[in-house]
């Protein structure tokens, strides 16, 4: 997977007022923690950051940082993105630098491919217990997602973490965890029908009581 590329600019001043001026210039205040001697205060280009993470959401992404000051490159983990509670604009970003030559464990999204014949006929539906799985590998070969082919699965089939195949590295997660189950749609129909039947029975009971009271 090609890592997300971000340009890092030095930040000389810190504090609430300085951060406000940084954002007014189209930059995002950020801090890089981790492999350095001390945390580094930096700036990110707001437009580049938004474009890089459009549709990705959340944290946990692996990035390649290129520092303008000395052309130094580093691999980092996006640890936290702070947003304005009303305007949804990005206020601050926390990054965690990691050694590029050491394996790391990251929760990678699971992508389903294919379609089960039972799902296609409407006899089953896919219940997903997990949407990510832990993968341990070098940052440079971290997969963007792992795929599970459901085209051969039938009603009642279960896929565990141990069944997931990764293109690089290895699974670093609870192998017994269930990822998905193909559940019969009849189960859902029965579950939905039960409350309705109970409601009808209760209504009939109330009607009978009212009729008895009237007769008395």
Buried (B, 14 or more C-beta within 10 A) or exposed (E): BEBBEBBBBEBEEEEEEBBEEBBEEEBBBBBBBBBEEEBBBBBBBBEBBEEBBEEEEEBEBBBBBEBEEEEEEBBBBBBEBEEEEEEEEBBBBBBBBBEBEEBBBBBBBBEBEEEBEBBEEEBBBBEEEBEBBBBBBBBBEBBBEBBBEBEEBEBEBBBBBEEBEBBBBEBBBEEEBBBBBBBBBEEEEEEEEEEEEEEEEEEEEEEEEEEEEEEE
